[in-house]
Every structure is written in C-alpha cells, then in structure tokens.
C-alpha cells in the first residue's frame, strides 16, 4: 500500500468476491477500503443471483 495516497497495488493474482460475483485476475489498483478497484488483467468472473 502506498501510504501517501492510500492506494493499494499488486501485480500478483487477485480474487474479489462480491454478493453477486467472483472476479479473478492478475494485478490490482484500489483505494484503501476496496470500494473502488481495477483488476489489471481480468481472467474470469462467475456471477450468480441474476435474472434468467
């Protein structure tokens, strides 16, 4: 984490689980509380709970 900006960075593998999906990829840029994030190389996602 970069203390001056409060941003989180990684180039490693990431997985983010939300109430509706799981996102997987490599690399991440995010704010400290992960309310806003960007996966640099999205590898896949799984969604559930949506309309059919």
C-alpha positions in Angstrom: 0.0 0.0 0.0 1.2 3.5 -0.8 0.7 5.4 2.5 0.8 8.9 0.9 -2.2 8.2 -1.4 -3.9 5.4 0.5 -3.9 3.3 -2.7 -3.3 -0.5 -2.8 -1.3 -2.0 -5.7 -0.2 -5.6 -6.6 0.9 -7.4 -9.7 0.1 -10.8 -8.2 -3.0 -12.9 -8.6 -6.2 -11.5 -7.1 -9.8 -12.7 -6.4 -12.6 -10.4 -5.3 -15.8 -11.8 -4.1 -18.9 -9.6 -4.0 -22.5 -10.6 -3.1 -23.2 -11.2 -6.9 -19.9 -12.4 -8.4 -16.3 -13.6 -8.0 -13.7 -11.7 -10.1 -10.3 -13.3 -10.8 -7.2 -11.9 -12.4 -3.7 -10.5 -12.1 -2.8 -7.1 -10.8 -4.9 -4.7 -8.8 -5.2 -1.0 -8.2 -7.6 0.1 -5.4 -8.4 2.6 -2.8 -7.7 1.6 0.8 -11.2 0.2 1.6 -11.6 -1.5 -1.8 -14.8 0.4 -2.5 -13.2 1.2 -5.9 -10.8 -1.1 -7.7 -9.5 -2.1 -11.0 -8.2 -5.6 -11.9 -5.4 -5.1 -14.5 -5.7 -8.4 -16.3 -9.2 -9.9 -15.8 -9.0 -13.7 -16.2 -12.6 -14.6 -15.4 -15.7 -14.0 -13.5 -18.6 -16.1 -12.1 -22.0 -14.4 -11.5 -25.0 -15.7 -9.6 -28.3 -14.3 -8.4 -29.2 -12.5 -11.6 -32.3 -12.8 -13.7 -32.6 -15.8 -16.0 
